[in-house]
Amino acid sequence: MGVWEYGSVGVGECGNGYTPTLPYSYTPTPPTSLHSHTSTPLHSTHFFTMQNPRVISSIPEMQTLADQVRREGKRIGLVPTMGYLHEGHLSLLRAARKVSDVLVMSLFVNPTQFGPHEDYQTYPRDFERDRVLAASEGTDIIFAPAAEDMYPKGYTTWVEVVGLSDKLCGQFRPGHFRGVATVVTKLFNIVKPHVAFFGQKDAQQSIIIQRMVQDLNMDIQIEVLPTVREPDGLALSSRNVYLSEQEHQAALVLSRSLDLAQKLIQNGERSTAVILSKMRELIAQEPLVALEYVAITDLTTLEDLKEISARALIALAAKVGKTRLIDNCIVSL
Ligand code: AMP
């Protein structure tokens, strides 16, 4: 039985992960306007901490700056986010900071990855809070484009990773991964990163992006970092703010079901049918949790596995009240 690991960085786990605290005590320096087009010079690598990130909303401005940075031989790191930052996002910024000369965090609630009846309008947003937290991790640039600029009238080009985007969450969120692959491609073309960071929390998303980068010969290194959890095991998500205390407690059954799978595998169980049925049984005990799916799949193709093989993805999605949550872990024998 090996470690629970994922991607090229770090060690992930089901259930209880590590939970550093947010730097809430940070006192911000005076705010920079979201739409400021100041020509603040990029500071040297040694003076990053606690600087106000430069906020760029213009796509051509971001592209010109990226060209300039690349001409200077500097390395651009990108952390794509939809904002409402939590420790999961900050762990990505922190890792990216270490290997980037210029650290860009994109902040864009991407409309094309939300279904018509999903929470695009109500998705939590707090730019000022995000700016302070991004600053506390030494972010150089916050790229926050307007939806109308990313998808102007007549926009008609899409990126689809066929065969992966309709599996798992794709069955319940048609078009979601087409929106994700498209926006990530656009962000890559705008920010021109050498390296981009994603979380294992969204395992299918990371797998799709890695395949897209490979298939389309994008010259970008992808790093996937472990899921950050609450001390009680709940995977951090911007959507957790929707949960009542009672729903939060109920949602813990999700990470517990992943722990159960891990224990069964450690004890020698290899039949995915048996593991899945025990996970479903456990989750069914929580009346507030409506399971959408739980699956054990190959890590590359996302095809269901009959037996636990060398490496497998255990992924699930559920509604807790009105809130849709996902969680997963990777098992390696
Ligand atoms: P989002 O803002 O939800 O689109 O997430 C932005 C990035 O943060 C994605 O790469 C996510 O996978 C990652 N992320 C979200 N939640 C977590 C978490 N709990 N632990 C680690 N990474 C996360």
Boltz pocket constraint, residues with backbone or C-beta under 6 A from the ligand:
constraints:
  - pocket:
      binder: B
      contacts: [[A, 80], [A, 81], [A, 82], [A, 83], [A, 87], [A, 88], [A, 89], [A, 91], [A, 92], [A, 197], [A, 198], [A, 199], [A, 200], [A, 201], [A, 202], [A, 225], [A, 226], [A, 227], [A, 228], [A, 229], [A, 235], [A, 236], [A, 237], [A, 238]]
      max_distance: 6.0
